[in-house]
Amino acid sequence: MKKPPVVSFVAHSGTGKTTLLEQLIPILKARGYRVGAIKHDAHRFEIDHPGKDSHRLTAAGSDSMLICSGEKLALVRQHQQAPTVEELLQICGTDLDIILTEGFKQSSLPKIELHRAALGRELICRGTNYDPTLLAVASDCPLELDVPLLDLNNPAEIAAFIEEHVMQNSLATELSKGLPGKQPLAPVKQAFDTVMEHTVTAAIRYLPLPDALGHVVAEDQIAGFAIPPWDYSAMDGYAFCAADAAQQELRTEGFLPAGFAGQEPVAAGTAIRIMTGAPIPPGCDTVVPLENLEVTDGLLRFNKPFSVGDNIRRAGEDLQQGQRALANGTVLRFQEIALLSAMNLGSVPVYAPLRVAILATGDELLEPGSERRPGTIINSNSNALAAQVREAGAEPLLMGIAADTPDATRDRLRACLSADLVLVTGGASAGDHDYVKPALLELGGSMLFDGVNIKPGKPFGMGLLQGKPVFSLPGNPVAAMVIFELFVRPLLLKGMGRQKIFRPSVQATLTESARNKGGRPHFVGALLSRASNGWEVSITGSQSSGRISSLTLASGLALLAPERSYQAGDTVMVLVLDTVVGMQAVSPWD
């Protein structure tokens, strides 16, 4: 693997080297680069403090102590002689696009010197000693130099200079120059993590409740009053004080319909006619429905036993005032719409749909409905992806077909930047007319990965352009749809506020033998069916990435491990795609 380029920042103490690197690293990361950093410290420092296990092992005499957690690792190595710059760079790693170092004034590394006028010091690399490795000077004042002068207070300008003049070995530079070398295929988990690290967060908007179904609540919804706000009757009947019913007969006086508050207390020994939904008047603690009593000549008699508090809905039994009714991230179903309505809300803040630009590439493509010509292919990808985008709750923007020329690809890709993220199908491999990645780089974008160890969808790549994710999907329809399901759909759902972003998966028993001869995990079209002991699954025939029917016949994607054979009866994981899986044609009442 090629070594990553290096630039060393040198300056007098107090110039702000560390501060500048703190600003540069996120800028380069946002452009899709993998960044390493090395700080050269002339002073003694300790990171393995007494009492820690790492210190105990070092104190015991270990010459090299590597401590590792799930998130990071640290290497503590004892040495009699300071390691060389080359040794430090090797330790830092070769899976990077750039390494920024602080210090190493005497090294032969390419350097950018920082100069601050207030310090009153001469340049290190252009003062008494002339350092031929000096690339540029970043200063806060004008200087006469034989190298470019950068603005010390403009880290974006310095980052752009590094991209143009230093990063000769990065993936992005290799692609833009058309060099033959390609990075190894990214592992599936690594590619997925990279995708999710660049989630685009949707804007928030208010929608009327009838239009909010299926959207995601963008803020906690707090009850402004108790629901119900008062005790009310659950039945049409009579309200009274249960203690008065010991005399078996109660006089009936008055009528309280729904919609009117009973402010006058009900006299002892009497009952009031009340309707469902009417507030319980003072002096009453029980309601008996009409069918459980008789009224003759103004006297009420009970024909069934009852208990104190029967048929009364208590104030706040649904929600107390100040109680959180719905949490941020809740998907609004009809149930939640009912609750928000009961809270006297007319609209609700929700995450707006992300806008997804969909661009197809290729001279061979025709839009559906066109007059067919020999040698052409109907573009099925754009409509399929638009449907997948819409099913995820986002808004598809169909951007047509880009011709197989660098200019057309670049112009169409630039037009896609009105969206929140971009899907491009075709032009993702290494053919003579695959212009997507070079166009992305020419527009100032960068590639995060180029190819994934998965089947179908190996050419899948991801880049950034003006901070927006650009996904380069394979041109084969099945591969494009599968990659969307596995990578893009979770990104969209997360960006639009969903807490649960993955489709359900089940363990299912194969009804037939299956085999994955290749070295990549293979997601195959699969048909799920209910069995007495769980789920059964069958493979939907040929899994050619151009055979769309392998998915139209499928209700899920079964995962076949690399280089493994399966027999009928073996269990595999199946990602459930079909929302009708588990639904029945037979009524539960039959």
N, C-alpha and C positions, 0 to 999 in steps of 0.2 A: 504494500500500500504506500502511496506517495506521502511524504512528510508534509504537514500543513505549513503554510507560510507563517513567518514570525515578524513582528515589528516591536522594537524595544523603545519605550518612552524614557528619555533621560532628561534630567533637569537638576538645578540646585534645590536644596531642601527648602520647602515652603512655597514652591511654585504651584503645586496642586496636581501632582501626577496621579495619586490615587483617586482624587475627586474626578479628574477627567476620565479615568478608566471606568469609574462608576457610571458615568454618563454614556460612554461609548458602548459598553457591553450590551445594555438593553436595546440600543439603536441597531446594532448588528444582529442581535437575536431577533428583533422584530422583522428584519429583512431575510430571516430564514437561515442564518449562519450558525454553526456550532462553534462556540468561542471558548478558548482556554485562557488561563491567566497564570503568570508566574511572578511572584514578588521576590526580588533579591534584597535580603535584609542583612546588613553588616553587623547587626547586634544579635546577641544570643536571645533565643526565645524558647518557650516551652509550651507544648500543647498536651502532653501526657502528665497530668498533675499527680502528685502523691495521693495514694488512696484509690486511684483508678486501676482497673485490671491491666490496662495497657502499660501503665507506669511500673506495676509490679513485675510484668514480664520483661520489660526493658531493663529494670534494675537487676533482674536475675541473670542478665547477660545476653539477651537476644540482640543480635546485630541488626535484625530487620523485624519490625513489628507492624503488621497490617491489621487494622481493625475495621470491620465492615458491618453496616446495618442495611436495612432494606432501601434506604434512600441515598447513602453516601459511604465512602470509605476514606481512610486516612492511612498513610504510610509513614512510620517513624523509623528512620534508619540512622544508626550511629556511623560516623565516618571520621577518620583521622585527617583526611584531606578533602577540601570542599569539592563537590562534584562539578564537572565541567558543564558549560551551557548545553552541549549536546546531550549529556546524560540527563539533565533536567528536562529537556524537551522530550526525550524519549519517555521519561516517567509521566509527563503530562498527557501523553497519548497521541496517537496518529489518526484517530477517528474524528478529527476536528477540521474546521475550515480555516481557522486563524488562531494563533496564539499571541496574546498581548503580554509583554513583559514590562516590568517596572524596574529600572536600574540597568545593570550590566554595561556601564559606561565604557569599560575597556574591551568589550567583546567586539566581534566582527558582525554582529547582528545588524540588519537594517534598522535605522533609528529615526525617530521623530523627536526633536528637542523642544522642550517647552521653555518659554522665556516670559518673565513678568518684569515689566519696567521698574516697578516699585522696589524690587530687590537690589537693583543697581549692580548686577553681576554680568560679566561677559559670558558669551556663549561657550559652552563646553566644547562643542564640536567645531566651532569656527573662531575660537579665541587663540590661545597660545598654540594649541595643537589642532591640526586639520584632520578631521575624520572623514575619509572618503565614503563611509557607509551612511552618512547623513542623507535622508530622503527629503526632509522638509523641516521647517521650524514653525511651531504654533506660538504666536506672540500676541500680546495685547497692545502692541505699539508698532509703528512702521519700522522696517529694517531693510537695509541694502544687503541682499544675499545672492548667492549663486545657486540656490535651491528654492523651491516654491515656499511662499510665505502663507501660512494658514492663520485663521482667526482663533486664538486660544479660547475665546468665549463662545465658539460656534462648534459644538461637538458633532453636529450633523455634517458640517463641511469636512471635518477631519475624518469622519467615518466614510464619506464619499471618496476622499483621497485614498484611504486604505483600500477600499474596494477596487479602485482603478489601478493603483500602482503597486499594491503589495500582494493581493490575493491571486496568485498565479496558479495555485494548485487546488483551488476549491472546485467542488462539483459544478457550481454555476459557471465558473470561468471555462472549465473544460467543455461544457455543453455549448456555450456561446461561441467557442472557437472551433467546435466540431471535432474535437479530439476523440480518438477511438475509445479511450479508456472509460469504463463506467464503474460506478460504485457497486459493491455487492448488493444483492436483493435484501431489502429491509425485512427483518422478521415481522410477522403479523402484529404481535403485541407492540413492538417498537413503532411501527407505522401508525397503529391505532392511537397510541399515546400521543404521538406527534400531532395527529389530526385533532384530538380533543384539547390539546394545549392551545389551539388557535380557534377556539369557539368564538363565534360572533354573537354578541348579545343583542337581542331584538329590542326595538323601541317599545315604549309603553303608550297605550291609548285607551280611551274610555269607549266602551260599547254599550248600547242599550241591552238590557237583559235578554230579550228575545234573540238578539244577534250574537250573544256571547257563548252560545253552546259550543263545546269542543275547544274553546280557548283556555288559556292558563292564567289564573289570577296572579297579578303582578305585585300585590301588596296584601298583607294580612287584613282580613275583614273583621272588624270588631263590632259587636252588637251595641247600638246606641241606646237601647232600652231593652227591658226584659221581654221575652217572648214565651208565652203570651204576657201582655202587660198587666193582667189582672186574672183573678180566678173567674172561670166562666163555665157555663153548663155544657156538658157533652151530650145531652139528650133533650128532647122535648118532654116536659113533665112538670113536676111541682118541686119548688125549693122551700125548705123549712129548716128549723132547728131540730136535730135528731132527738134531743132530750125531751122535746114537747110531744114526740110521737108515742110516748109511753101510754098516753090516754087513748090510743088506738084511733081517735078521730081528731081531725084538724079542720078548722074553718078555712075556707078558701077566700082569699081577698086579693084582687088586683091581677095584672097581667104585665109581664116584662118581655117584650119582643127583642130579637137580636138587633144590635145597633143602638140601643138605648141603655144608658147606665142607670142602674137602680140605686139612687142616692138615699131614699127613705128607708129606714129600718123596717123589717117585717115584724109585726107585733107578735109577742109570745102566743103560742097556741094557734097560729095561723100559718097557712102555706100560700105561696104565690105561684101562679101559672108562669112558666118560663120556657123560652125557646132555645134551641141549640145555638150556642155562641153568645148568648146574653150574659153579661157580668152577674156574678152572684151578689145579691144585695146584702147589706148588713143584717145580721141576725139569723142568717141561714148558713148551714154547714153541710147540707146533703140535698141531693136531687134524686127523685124516684121517677122513672119514665112512666108515660101515660098507661102503657100496657100492664103495669104492675100495681095499678090502683083503680079505685072507683070514686066517682063524685056524685053524690045524691043530695039534692036540696042544699047545696053549698057546704056539705060536709065531705071530707076526704077520708076514705078508708083504704087500707093497704091489703092486698091479696097475696103478697110475697114478702119474705123477709128482706131486710136491707141492713147496711152498715153505715156508720158515720163516715161522711166524706165521699160516698158513692157518687159517680158520674160528675165529678168536678175536676176540671183541668186546672192545675195550680199555676199561679203566676211564676214565670221564669223556669218552668219545667223543661222547656226546649232550650232556651238560652238565657243566661243572666246578663244584666247590663254590664258592659265592659268585657264580656267573655269573647275570646277569639272564636269566631264562627268558622272561618276558612283560613287556612295558612297560605302564604305565598307559595306558588307552585302547584296549587290544586287545579286539576282539570275539571272544567265545569260541565257536569252532566245535568240532566233534567232535575235531579234531586237538589243539586246546589243552586240551580236557578230558582227553585221553589223557596229555598232558605233565604236567599238574597232578597227575593220579593217580599218575604215576610218581615225582613229587616227594613222595609220601606225604602229600598234602593231602586232607582230607575236605571242606573248604569253601573258598570264595574270596570276598574282598571285591569287590563289584560296585556299580555305581550303581543305585539303586532306580528303578523307573519313575516318571516325573513324573505327577502326577494332573491330568487336564485336564477341567474342567467344560464341558459342552456344553449350551447353552441356545438353544432356538428361540423366536421371537416371532411373534405374529400370530393374530388371532381366526379367520382362515380355515383354520388348520392342524388336522389330525386326526392322531393317532398311527397308524402302520400296524396293521392289524387291526381298526380301528374301523368302525362302520357309517357308510357314506358318506351325505353330505347334499348337496343342491344348493348350489353356491357355495363348497364347501370344497375344500381341497387336502391330499393326504396328505403328511405331514412326512417327506421322504426325507433331508433334510440331516443330522439328528442321527445316524441310523444310519450314513450314509456317512462322516461325520467320525469317528464312533467307530471305524469300521473303519480309517480312515487313521491315527488316533491309535494304535490297537493295532498296526498294521503297523510303525509307527515305534518300537515297544517301550514306549510309554507306556500309562497306564491311563485309559480314558475314564470319566467320570462323567456319565451322562445326567440332566439337570436338568429335563426336561419342556419344556412350552410355556408361555410367559408371555403372558397376555392383553394386548391393546393398550390398556393404561391406564398412566399414570405410576406409580401405586402398585404394580401387579402387576409391572411391569418392574423397579422399584427393589427390591422384596422378593426376587424371584427372583435378581436380580444379587447382592444381599447374600448370599444362600444359597450362591452359587457360590464364595465366598471361602474355603471349606474346601479348595479345590483349589490347585494351584501356579500355574495360569494358566487363563484363561477364553476360550472361543469362544462368541460370540453370533451367530446367523444371523437375518437380517431386521432391520428397524428401523434400517438403516444409511444410508438415503438422507435426503431432506429432505421427506418427506410429512407429512401432518397427524398420523399415528399412529406416527411414528418417534421412539420415546422412549428408545432405548438410550443415546445420548450424553448427553442431559440427565440421565438417571438416574445415569449414571456420575459426572457432575459434582456432582450433589446429594449423593452418598455420599462426597464429598471426593476424588474422583479427578481425573485430568487427561487431556487428549488430547495425544498426541505428533504425530499427523498425521491428516487427515480427507480421504481420497480419494487415489488413486494413478493415475498416468498409465499405465494398463494395460488390456488387454481380454482376457478378461472380468475383472470385479472392480473397476471404477472406484470404487465407494463404500467400498472397504476402508479401515478406520481402525484405529488402535491407541491405547490409553490405558493408564494405570496406575491401579490402585486398591489402596490399602494396599501399595504396592510390587510388586503382581502385575500382569503383562501381561494386558490385556483386549483381545481382537481382535474387532472388529466386522466380520463377514463379510456379503457380500451374501446375500439370500434366494434368489436363483436358484441351483439346485443345481450346475450346471457351474461357475459363477463361484466358489461357495464351495469346491468341491473343488480347483479350479486354484489359488486363492489359498493354500489350505492347503499344497499341494505346493511352491509357490514360496517361501513365507515362513515358515509355521509349522513344517513338518516339519524344516527345517534347524535352527531354534531348539531343537526338542525333542531332536534328535540331539546337538547340541552340549551341551545341558544335562545329558544322560545320558552324557557322557564320550566320545562318538565323536570320532575325529580326522577321519574322512572323512564329511562331512555332506551331500554333494550326490549326487543320482542321476547315473548316467552319461549322457553326451550323445554323439551321433554326428552326423557330417555325412552327409546322405542326399540322393539324387537324386529330385526330384519326378517322378512318373509322369504328372502332369496339370498344367494351368495353375492358378494361384491368385492371389488379389489381396487386398491390404489397403487399402481405400479410406480408412480413418480415419487420424487423426494419432497413434494410440497403438499401441505394439507389441502384436501379437495372438498369443496362444498358442492354437493350434487342435488339435483331436483328430486324431491321425495314426496310420496303420497302417504299421508297419515290416515289410519283408521282405528276405531275403538275395538279393543278385544276384551275378553272377560278378565284378563289379568293386567290390563293397562293399554298401552299404545303399540300398534304394529306399523311397520313402514316398509314400503317397496320403492325401488328406484325407477324413475320415469324414462327408462330406455337410454339411448345414446346421449351422452353429456357433452356433445360438441358445443363450444361456446357460441356457435352461430345458430344452434337449433332452439328457437324460441319455444317450441312446444314442450321442451324438457321442463320449462317452468310453468307453462299454461296448464300442464297436467299435474303440477305439483301443488301441495299445500304447505311445503316447508323445504328447508335445505338440510340435508344430512351431512355430517362431517365425517369424512374418511381420513384416518391418520395416514401419514406418508409410509409408503412401502409396506402396506399391510393388506392381508387377505381376510375377508369376513365370510362366515358361513351362516346359513339360515338359522335363526335362533340367537345369534349374537346381538348385543345391544349397542346402539349408536346414539349420539346426541343429535337432535333435530331442532333446528330453529324454526319456529312456527311463523309462517308468512300470512296464512289465510285467516281472516277474521271470522270466517264461518266455521272454522274447525271446532267441533264440540257441539255445534247447533244441531237440532234434530227436526225431522219432518213429521214426527209423530207427536200429537198433543200429549202433554203430561196428564191430561184428564182421561185419556183412553186407557 
